[in-house]
């Protein structure tokens, strides 16, 4: 997560380049397995049918994992502008671009969203609580170190002039 600050703008960028490269590795290797299973192995007649089936299934699973990782980790950008008193949230991913603009008055506060990883450990991501109780997740990367994300939340709320409380958790 990269944060750039000027006198009247705070820009938060999250670029998952390394994760996308790792996902592309899954896609390429899985694609080779699927390609081979469709009759493109050398000496196809010598390869047992069960091995072709295993190659197709494992290649398909690898491709699905690669697509899922890319889908779940879009590029995100949050621009907090004090001059216009707006927060612009933009994400870019394989499903396209989404863009939303919120006025400062619509935002209660920036907060932490607690979730649990596969092992049941708590992970934290950056969120924004909108008037009416809705919580918008603005960062796709989760972190197990609460204080790391807590510092971002404190800095953003302070920049916007929102009341800085000690409890930054979102409740949905």
Secondary structure as UniProt FT lines:
FT   STRAND          2..5
FT   STRAND          9..14
FT   HELIX           17..35
FT   HELIX           36..40
FT   TURN            42..43
FT   HELIX           44..46
FT   HELIX           49..72
FT   STRAND          75..81
FT   TURN            82..85
FT   STRAND          86..93
FT   TURN            94..95
FT   STRAND          96..103
FT   HELIX           104..106
FT   STRAND          107..116
FT   TURN            118..119
FT   STRAND          122..130
FT   TURN            131..132
FT   STRAND          135..137
FT   HELIX           146..160
//
